[in-house]
């Protein structure tokens, strides 16, 4: 299984809502990532988890809160978002030891009203 | 910090034309290099990668790329494009001082006319 799955595919939320994005992989990868991708732009790294511990936070606002409950799951909790946070949110995973390519999920298209 | 440049933002080709997309990076140390493709409405997929060894690497769907260390380049090529190659192409670099972090280029939007 070389797949990264993400749910939901689409999410519309108001600025006062709390929602969560979910990501799952069963490739035994111990590094997992959240990216944000705006239209016609490259993915921008938000967070990196290594062995279920947050290793990189690219100065992301606190209204985005990542969580890695176990080695296969990665969540992104959203609260009090702004319309400019509307984007495609991508999850990826890779092996941790020795660099390997990142496998990307299909993304969650988020719209903040 | 390293940066990645893709100089061609939009490319329009007719079917059967040859393709070359440029990618240059700024880091002087050891790098791992990637080309990803994003077809309309689909997720990022790896086309090919270079870690070490033969600087000419072959990927899926007839794509290849050549790593030229002296030019800090990793250009993507395909001898004859098809309409189905219409997509956004991203070059990405992992530097040996950057852990697992990938730096992406700005992307090249390729349109192939049938």
Interface residues (C-beta under 8 A of the other chain):
Chain A: X31 X33 X40 X41 X42 X43 X45 X48 X50 X55 X56 X90 X92 X94 X96 X99 X101 X102 X103 X104 X105 X106 X107
Chain B: X32 X34 X36 X42 X43 X44 X45 X46 X49 X51 X88 X90 X94 X99 X100 X101 X102 X104 X105 X106 X107 X109
